[in-house]
Amino acid sequence: MICELYSVEKFFQIEDVSYVQVPGTKGSFGILKKHAPIISSLEPGIVKVVRNDGAEILFSIPAGGFVGFENDVVSIVSEEITQTY
């Protein structure tokens, strides 16, 4: 699975991803490989990306945004994205 994070100033692409956790507007939720296609709005918070090797990468989205998932690609769009770890 691939996770792509887009903002006005930055773009991140992480490959070999096993799990992505996002701060949905109705609560945090996770996306695994082969998840059903989805589009959802996001609250301000932390996005956690877990790679196949177990490494975790954290991103802050202070303004919230949107997430979409299709064909094993997670796409996150936010006005501002900062890698925190």
LOLUMTI-383002 format. One record per residue (C-alpha): x, y negated, z negated. Coordinates in pm, whole numbers, padded with zeros to 5 digits, always signed. Example, Ala and Ser with C-alpha at 12.3 -4.5 7.8 and 13.67 -1.06 7.14 Angstrom:
2
+01230+00450-00780
+01367+00106-00714
//
This chain:
85
+00000+00000+00000
+00115-00358+00063
+00036-00667-00147
+00050-01011+00017
+00014-01333-00181
-00048-01659+00005
-00041-02018-00118
+00012-02352+00053
+00386-02344-00022
+00476-01978-00081
+00430-01631+00064
+00516-01306-00113
+00498-00958+00039
+00554-00652-00177
+00565-00309-00014
+00535+00038-00171
+00267-00081-00417
+00064+00170-00617
-00165-00065-00816
-00270-00432-00827
-00460-00586-01120
-00636-00920-01064
-00839-01162-01283
-01182-01136-01121
-01451-01393-01203
-01655-01121-01376
-01354-00962-01546
-01018-00815-01462
-01011-00522-01219
-00760-00302-01043
-00708-00187-00686
-00550+00147-00597
-00454+00297-00261
-00754+00397-00047
-00986+00160-00241
-01305+00064-00061
-01280-00269+00129
-01353-00561-00101
-01357-00942-00114
-01381-01117-00451
-01319-01455-00611
-01052-01483-00880
-01029-01681-01203
-00706-01849-01310
-00478-01588-01464
-00212-01327-01402
-00186-01086-01108
+00004-00766-01191
+00160-00570-00904
+00294-00222-00983
+00529-00065-00730
+00556+00308-00664
+00880+00318-00866
+00695+00180-01172
+00840-00172-01155
+00589-00444-01245
+00586-00790-01087
+00370-01064-01240
+00232-01371-01066
+00044-01668-01212
-00251-01815-01021
-00347-02122-01230
-00625-02236-00995
-00784-01897-00926
-00843-01792-00568
-00962-01494-00364
-00860-01132-00311
-00937-00906-00018
-00852-00541+00041
-00867-00347+00367
-00652-00078+00531
-00426-00047+00224
-00335-00418+00228
-00420-00636-00073
-00434-01006+00026
-00445-01271-00245
-00497-01638-00159
-00457-01917-00412
-00371-02285-00406
-00065-02215-00622
+00123-01891-00693
+00424-01857-00920
+00619-01539-00983
+00649-01514-01363
+00847-01187-01394
//
